[in-house]
Amino acid sequence: MTSQVNPIPAGYPGVIPYLRLRDAAAASDRYCQVFGASETMRVAITAQQLGSSGQRAAV
């Protein structure tokens, strides 16, 4: 039995970049401010460290 898995999650366009940054929390806040993006999720380790974060750009 084979099942089809969509590698791109529903509701997301084709490109999903991953970045590793020294102050990811500040970068995420800045992207939202500059690009009009909205943060869709944030997994904080500390105030300055993120385990994961997602933004959706305004189009």
Legacy VTK file of the C-alpha trace (Angstrom):
# vtk DataFile Version 3.0
C-alpha trace
ASCII
DATASET POLYDATA
POINTS 59 float
0.000 0.000 0.000
1.479 3.353 -1.017
0.191 6.685 0.145
0.777 10.047 -1.443
2.418 12.653 0.783
2.342 16.284 -0.284
5.808 17.743 0.493
4.337 21.265 0.601
1.837 21.838 3.437
-1.647 22.990 2.441
-1.890 26.784 2.297
1.828 27.338 1.713
3.422 28.381 -1.572
6.295 26.368 -3.006
9.321 27.891 -1.227
9.920 27.392 2.484
13.397 28.703 3.451
15.167 27.751 6.673
17.562 30.189 8.312
19.919 29.818 11.257
20.489 33.162 12.960
22.244 34.399 16.086
19.184 36.366 17.352
16.311 34.662 15.583
13.650 36.233 17.808
14.706 39.766 16.804
15.001 38.720 13.164
11.511 37.233 13.173
10.083 40.413 14.712
11.940 42.499 12.117
10.658 40.435 9.168
7.114 40.925 10.392
7.676 44.675 10.731
9.521 45.264 7.439
7.694 42.851 5.131
4.246 43.027 6.705
4.490 39.332 7.507
2.490 37.676 10.253
4.039 35.170 12.602
2.170 31.887 12.311
4.006 30.093 15.115
6.912 30.485 17.538
8.640 27.916 19.723
10.798 29.869 22.181
13.719 28.329 24.063
14.663 31.594 25.807
13.774 35.234 25.143
16.490 35.445 22.452
16.525 31.853 21.200
13.909 30.252 19.002
13.629 26.556 18.382
11.362 27.264 15.435
9.359 30.103 13.972
7.072 30.568 10.999
6.022 33.687 9.130
3.608 34.268 6.327
4.481 37.137 4.009
1.856 39.662 3.021
1.053 39.397 -0.675
LINES 1 60
59 0 1 2 3 4 5 6 7 8 9 10 11 12 13 14 15 16 17 18 19 20 21 22 23 24 25 26 27 28 29 30 31 32 33 34 35 36 37 38 39 40 41 42 43 44 45 46 47 48 49 50 51 52 53 54 55 56 57 58
